[in-house]
Amino acid sequence: MSNTLSRRQMLRRGALLAGGLPFAAGLLDQAQAAPNGHLPPSREVTGIADITGTGELMAPAYSEKGIALRAPAELKARLFANENPFGPSERAKTAILNALPTSYQYPFMHIRDLVKMLADHDGLAPENYMMAAGSSCLLSAAALCFSKPGGNIISGDPSYEDLPTRATLVNEKWIKVPVTSEYKLDLDAMEKAIDGNTGLVYICNPNNPTATVLDADKLRAFCERVSKRVTVFVDEAYIDYLDDPAGMSMMSSVKAGQNIIVARTFSKVYGFAGLRVGYVAAQPSMITRLGAYNEGMISLSAPSVMAALASFQDKDYMRGVLEKTTASKSFLYETLKKEGYDYIPSSANFVLFPIKMEGKHFTDEMMKRGVGVRFWKFNNKEWCRVSIGRMDEMEAFAAAFKELS
């Protein structure tokens, strides 16, 4: 008997161990039997990822991953992934270098220190936290944890699709609730959509891709009501771009003992998209429940943890990032106005605006000019999302945009 597992066995074991789902093996059986390893049409994923014969999650051409993989080596402006082009901070870089000599050690003690620092900041206990290599792992864990045969997950439309799309991989129904006329998440309609099969309500605030933010009191009241019926997942990836992050955050709802999960990431304002540090805060029982679907602290590298410890305390750096982001955003607003375009006022580090041509064609033409952006289709309009970059990148966008507008 061979000591080497077949790829099919590895896929089956990985899905069952990571997801704990009784129907995961059957799903993988169908994927293996289908041509080129793809799922049957009824199971095909049309959002952020498709299962391929390699067993890997591959991104469509016009997602962040897809754009990055097909982009030319030299881009004038990388404005498709909502990254922080100004970071990480110098203190974070120094911490990374200082961590290298002992990076042969697992960073458990340093993660403990990071969790304590976060808990002290939020007024919570360390038992309320779970860390991971970026928040994507935690979104995936929640998708698996709350998915069940015949169940559903509710989110806004458009909104960040990572968590609900992953839920559809295991047969969860995705209920999309259109945004309001102000392009904000429609909390009233989302609450009405809840039924006995709803496993999770996903709220991205500020929302991606619209960059709109909800009224904090209204969202807090929503969480208090709805969490008595179903778990609410609040993704606060862009919360640090607001004037009062602490006052706008739903960490207070966690502190009040409610059935909600709040996700945060260092990938945005701290400039850690490539360093990968994220976390969720929830009730200790929920942290234990999610832990069955997440690798947790073992996924974090020592240099990244040490960088996060240094960066979180670097308030001068954060102020500088926010000032430069505001300057670049103002330049973008003026560029759009001069060309006769409207836009949705942004509460994050990206701007969404309607365009006057087909989205794929627009993004392809911008890429030919060395500028990477993304597009959306909703409300019977074509939209472009521009991530906020350095001023030289915004100038490159302006030059390319004027040729097409």
C-alpha positions in Angstrom: 0.0 0.0 0.0 1.4 3.4 -1.0 2.3 5.8 1.7 1.4 8.7 -0.6 -2.2 10.0 -0.5 -3.9 10.5 -3.9 -4.9 14.0 -4.8 -8.6 12.9 -4.5 -8.0 11.6 -0.9 -6.1 14.8 0.1 -9.0 16.9 -1.2 -11.5 14.8 0.6 -9.7 14.9 3.9 -8.8 18.6 3.6 -12.5 19.5 3.1 -13.8 17.3 5.9 -11.1 18.4 8.4 -11.3 22.1 7.5 -15.1 22.3 7.1 -16.5 19.5 9.2 -19.3 19.2 6.6 -21.0 15.8 6.1 -21.7 16.6 2.4 -18.2 18.0 1.5 -17.0 14.6 0.3 -20.0 14.3 -2.1 -19.4 17.7 -3.4 -15.7 16.9 -4.1 -16.8 13.6 -5.8 -18.9 15.6 -8.3 -16.0 18.0 -8.9 -13.6 15.1 -9.6 -16.1 13.4 -12.0 -16.9 16.6 -13.9 -14.9 17.5 -17.1 -11.6 19.3 -16.2 -12.5 19.0 -12.6 -15.2 21.7 -12.7 -18.5 21.4 -10.8 -21.7 20.7 -12.8 -23.4 23.9 -14.1 -25.8 24.0 -11.2 -22.9 24.1 -8.8 -20.6 26.4 -10.8 -19.4 29.4 -8.9 -19.6 32.7 -10.7 -18.4 35.0 -8.0 -14.8 35.3 -6.8 -13.6 31.8 -7.4 -14.0 28.6 -9.4 -12.9 25.1 -8.4 -10.5 23.8 -11.0 -9.0 20.4 -11.7 -5.9 21.4 -9.6 -8.0 21.6 -6.5 -7.0 25.3 -6.2 -9.4 28.3 -6.0 -8.8 30.3 -9.2 -10.0 33.8 -9.7 -11.9 35.2 -12.7 -10.0 37.5 -14.9 -11.7 40.7 -13.6 -11.3 40.1 -9.8 -8.4 41.5 -7.9 -6.5 38.2 -8.2 -7.3 37.9 -11.8 -6.3 41.4 -12.7 -3.0 41.0 -10.7 -2.2 37.8 -12.5 -2.7 39.2 -16.0 -1.3 42.7 -15.4 1.9 43.8 -17.1 5.0 43.7 -14.9 5.1 47.4 -14.7 1.9 49.2 -13.9 1.7 53.0 -13.7 -1.1 52.7 -11.2 -2.2 49.7 -9.2 -5.7 50.8 -8.3 -7.7 47.5 -8.4 -7.2 46.0 -4.9 -7.9 48.6 -2.2 -4.4 48.4 -0.8 -2.6 51.0 1.2 0.2 52.2 -1.2 1.9 54.2 1.6 2.8 51.5 4.0 3.7 49.6 6.0 5.3 52.1 8.5 9.0 52.4 9.2 8.4 51.1 12.7 6.7 48.0 11.2 9.6 47.5 8.8 12.1 47.7 11.6 10.1 45.2 13.7 10.2 42.8 10.8 13.9 42.9 10.5 14.3 42.6 14.3 12.1 39.5 14.2 14.1 37.6 11.6 16.8 36.1 13.9 14.3 34.3 16.1 11.7 33.6 13.4 12.6 29.9 13.6 10.4 30.0 16.7 6.6 29.8 16.7 5.3 33.3 17.6 2.8 32.2 20.2 4.0 34.6 22.9 4.0 37.5 20.6 0.5 36.7 19.3 -0.6 36.6 23.0 0.9 40.1 23.4 -0.9 41.3 20.2 -4.2 39.9 21.4 -3.8 41.6 24.8 -3.1 44.9 23.1 -6.2 44.6 20.9 -8.3 43.6 23.9 -7.1 46.5 26.0 -7.8 48.9 23.2 -11.4 47.6 22.6 -12.3 47.0 26.3 -12.7 43.3 25.8 -10.9 40.1 27.1 -8.3 38.1 25.1 -10.9 35.2 25.1 -13.0 37.4 22.7 -10.4 37.2 19.9 -9.2 34.9 17.2 -6.2 35.8 15.0 -5.4 34.6 11.5 -3.2 35.4 8.5 -5.5 38.1 7.2 -9.3 38.3 7.6 -10.0 36.1 4.5 -9.3 33.0 6.5 -11.8 34.1 9.1 -14.5 34.9 6.5 -14.0 31.5 5.1 -14.3 29.9 8.6 -17.6 31.7 9.2 -18.9 30.6 5.8 -18.2 27.0 6.6 -19.3 27.3 10.2 -22.8 28.7 9.4 -23.5 26.8 6.2 -25.9 23.9 6.3 -28.0 22.0 3.7 -31.0 24.1 2.8 -29.7 27.1 4.7 -29.1 30.7 3.5 -26.9 33.7 4.1 -27.9 37.3 3.7 -25.8 40.1 2.4 -26.1 43.5 0.6 -25.9 43.8 -3.2 -23.4 44.9 -4.2 -21.2 44.1 -1.2 -18.0 42.2 -0.5 -18.5 38.7 -1.9 -15.8 36.6 -0.3 -17.8 35.1 2.6 -21.2 34.5 0.9 -19.5 33.1 -2.2 -17.6 30.6 -0.2 -20.8 29.6 1.5 -22.3 28.8 -1.9 -19.5 26.3 -2.5 -21.2 24.1 0.1 -24.7 24.6 -1.2 -25.7 27.6 1.0 -28.3 29.8 -0.7 -27.1 33.4 -1.0 -29.9 36.0 -0.6 -28.7 39.4 -2.0 -30.6 42.5 -0.8 -30.2 45.5 -3.1 -28.6 48.7 -1.6 -30.8 51.7 -1.0 -31.1 54.7 -3.3 -28.1 56.2 -1.4 -26.1 53.1 -2.1 -26.1 52.0 1.5 -26.9 48.6 2.9 -30.6 48.3 3.4 -30.8 47.1 7.0 -34.6 47.0 7.0 -34.9 44.9 3.9 -32.1 42.6 5.1 -34.0 42.1 8.4 -37.2 41.2 6.5 -35.3 38.7 4.4 -34.4 36.6 7.5 -36.2 33.3 7.8 -35.9 30.0 9.7 -33.1 28.8 7.4 -30.9 31.9 7.7 -27.5 31.0 9.2 -25.8 34.4 9.0 -26.3 38.0 8.1 -23.2 39.6 6.6 -22.7 43.4 6.9 -19.6 45.0 5.3 -19.3 48.5 6.9 -18.0 50.7 5.3 -19.3 48.7 2.3 -17.2 47.5 -0.6 -17.5 48.4 -3.4 -19.8 51.4 -2.7 -17.6 52.9 0.1 -20.8 54.0 2.0 -21.1 53.8 5.7 -24.2 53.1 7.9 -25.5 55.2 10.7 -23.8 53.7 13.8 -26.9 53.9 16.0 -29.1 52.3 13.4 -26.6 49.5 12.9 -26.1 49.0 16.6 -29.9 48.7 17.1 -30.0 46.3 14.1 -27.4 44.1 15.7 -29.1 44.1 19.0 -32.5 43.0 17.5 -31.3 40.6 14.8 -28.6 38.9 16.8 -31.3 37.4 19.0 -32.5 35.5 16.0 -29.4 34.9 13.9 -25.7 35.6 14.1 -24.6 38.9 12.6 -21.1 39.2 11.0 -19.9 42.8 10.7 -16.8 43.2 8.5 -15.0 46.4 9.5 -12.0 46.1 7.1 -12.2 49.9 6.3 -13.4 51.2 9.7 -10.0 53.0 10.3 -10.7 55.4 7.4 -13.6 56.9 9.3 -13.2 60.0 11.5 -14.3 58.2 14.6 -13.5 54.4 14.2 -14.2 53.6 17.8 -17.6 55.3 17.8 -18.6 53.7 14.5 -17.5 50.2 15.4 -19.7 47.4 16.6 -17.1 46.2 19.1 -19.5 47.7 21.7 -22.1 45.1 20.7 -19.6 42.4 21.4 -18.9 44.0 24.7 -22.6 44.0 25.4 -22.6 40.2 25.0 -24.5 40.1 21.7 -24.4 37.3 19.1 -22.3 39.1 16.6 -18.8 38.7 15.1 -16.7 41.7 14.2 -13.9 41.3 11.7 -10.8 43.5 11.4 -7.7 43.5 9.3 -4.3 45.1 9.2 -4.4 44.8 5.3 -5.9 48.3 4.7 -4.8 51.4 6.6 -1.8 49.6 8.1 -0.5 48.4 4.7 -0.4 44.7 5.6 -2.1 43.3 2.5 1.0 41.2 1.8 1.9 40.6 5.4 -1.4 39.1 6.4 -2.7 39.8 9.8 -6.5 39.8 10.7 -8.7 39.0 13.6 -12.3 38.7 14.7 -13.9 39.6 18.1 -16.9 37.7 19.4 -18.3 35.9 22.4 -15.8 33.2 23.8 -18.2 30.5 22.9 -18.4 31.8 19.3 -14.6 32.0 19.1 -14.4 28.3 20.1 -17.0 27.4 17.5 -15.2 29.3 14.7 -11.9 27.7 15.8 -13.0 24.4 14.4 -12.8 25.9 10.9 -9.7 28.1 11.2 -6.0 27.4 11.6 -5.8 30.4 14.0 -2.5 31.6 15.3 -0.4 28.9 13.7 -1.0 30.6 10.4 0.7 33.8 11.5 4.3 34.5 10.8 6.6 36.0 13.5 7.7 39.0 11.4 4.1 39.9 10.6 3.0 39.7 14.3 5.9 41.8 15.4 5.1 44.3 12.6 1.5 44.5 13.7 2.5 45.2 17.3 4.7 48.1 16.2 2.2 49.4 13.6 -0.8 49.4 15.9 0.9 51.8 18.2 2.2 54.1 15.5 -0.5 56.8 15.5 1.6 59.4 13.7 2.0 56.9 10.8 -1.8 56.4 10.7 -2.5 60.1 10.6 -0.1 60.5 7.7 -1.7 57.7 5.7 -5.1 59.2 6.2 -3.9 62.6 5.2 -2.3 61.3 2.0 -5.4 59.2 1.3 -7.6 62.2 1.6 -5.4 64.3 -0.7 -5.4 61.6 -3.4 -9.2 61.1 -3.0 -9.8 64.8 -3.5 -7.7 64.8 -6.6 -9.8 61.9 -7.9 -13.0 63.7 -7.2 -11.8 66.8 -9.1 -10.7 64.7 -12.0 -14.1 63.0 -12.3 -15.9 66.4 -11.9 -13.9 68.0 -14.7 -14.7 65.1 -17.0 -18.5 65.4 -16.2 -18.8 62.3 -14.1 -20.7 61.7 -10.8 -19.4 59.5 -8.0 -20.5 58.0 -4.7 -18.9 60.0 -1.9 -16.4 57.6 -0.2 -15.9 56.7 3.4 -13.0 54.3 2.6 -9.9 54.1 0.4 -11.7 53.6 -2.9 -14.3 55.4 -5.0 -17.1 54.0 -7.1 -18.5 55.9 -10.1 -20.7 55.1 -13.1 -19.0 54.9 -16.5 -20.3 55.4 -20.0 -19.1 52.3 -21.6 -19.1 48.5 -21.0 -17.2 47.7 -17.9 -14.8 45.0 -19.3 -14.0 47.2 -22.2 -13.3 50.2 -20.0 -11.0 48.2 -17.6 -9.2 46.6 -20.6 -8.6 50.0 -22.1 -7.3 51.5 -18.8 -5.0 48.5 -18.4 -3.6 49.1 -21.9 -2.6 52.5 -20.5 -0.9 51.0 -17.5 -3.8 51.6 -15.0 -5.5 48.7 -13.2 -9.1 49.3 -11.9 -12.2 47.2 -11.4 -15.7 47.3 -12.7 -19.2 46.3 -11.4 -22.7 46.1 -12.9 -25.8 46.9 -10.9 -28.8 49.2 -11.0 -28.7 48.9 -14.8 -25.4 50.8 -14.9 -21.7 50.1 -15.5 -19.5 51.2 -12.6 -15.7 51.6 -12.1 -14.1 51.2 -8.7 -10.8 53.1 -8.2 -8.6 52.3 -5.2 -6.9 55.3 -3.8 -3.2 55.3 -4.7 -0.2 57.6 -4.4 -0.6 61.0 -6.1 1.6 59.8 -9.0 -0.8 56.9 -9.5 -3.8 59.2 -9.3 -2.2 61.4 -12.0 -1.7 58.3 -14.2 -5.3 57.4 -13.7 -6.4 60.9 -14.7 -4.3 60.9 -17.8 -5.6 57.5 -19.0 -9.2 58.4 -18.0 -9.2 61.6 -20.0 -8.4 59.6 -23.1 -11.5 57.5 -22.6 -14.0 59.8 -21.0 
